[in-house]
Amino acid sequence: MTEQRVALLVDFDDTAAEQNVAETLLKEFGGDGWQGFRESFRNGTMNLRHYQEKAFNEIESSLDEMGTVIAELAWLRSGFQELYTYCVSNDIQLSIVTNGLEFYVDSLLKKAQLRNIPSYSIGVTGQPKHLEYSYPYATDECWEWGNCKCKVLFEHRAGGTKIVYAGDGRSDLCASQQADYVFARSTLLEHCKQLGLTHQEFADFHDVLSAFQHGLPGIWEPEV
């Protein structure tokens, strides 16, 4: 077995998951009020942390009810399970790192029988309209996003581990600038191009798997 030390950190909404799962739930359960919070977030007058807290506290359904239904409304992006199998076989630590909520991340991973994947997400408990949120990976410098993806990245890098990051949006930009290699799509792809970050565009995780199988120079060399 190779002695290379590599960690693959993957964003969840619109990346590991085909959909923005948070928004899918809000559209299904949130009525009309959440859209005003979303607009405030999009125009910069509300941060992601407050948007998510306020929007989900408009929902009258329980976390269990939403977790059950989301497995029918959302799914993991094509190739993710195959990539996970490759990572397990090659001692690559694959983890989810997200500003999304733990209950729906866990629901989709459970649906795919991938509950062994570590999930660095935002905790939420409580009854409808009285939800309580916890941010175990927050920092003072990155408070507005909820979790700090760079904090998770630095913890994985301890001991010289190479970091490969996969994401799609603005919340992934900071971690992508710290990673050794980036798989990017959508908004993150444009940022990588503008900043000259070492990256590869991907449509699904078959692309990511193929890249690992062919090797990432200086980061990962597949065994012959």
Secondary structure, DSSP 8 states (H G I E B T S, - for coil): -----EEEEE-IIIIIBSS-HHHHHHHHH-TTTHHHHHHHHHTTSS-HHHHHHHHHTT--S-HHHHHHHHHHH--B-TTHHHHHHHHHHTT-EEEEEEEEEHHHHHHHHHHTT-TTS-EEEEEEESSTT--EEE-TT--GGGGGGSS-HHHHHHHHHTTT-EEEEEE-SGGGHHHHHHSSEEEE-HHHHHHHHHHT--EEE-SSHHHHHHHHHH-BTTTB----
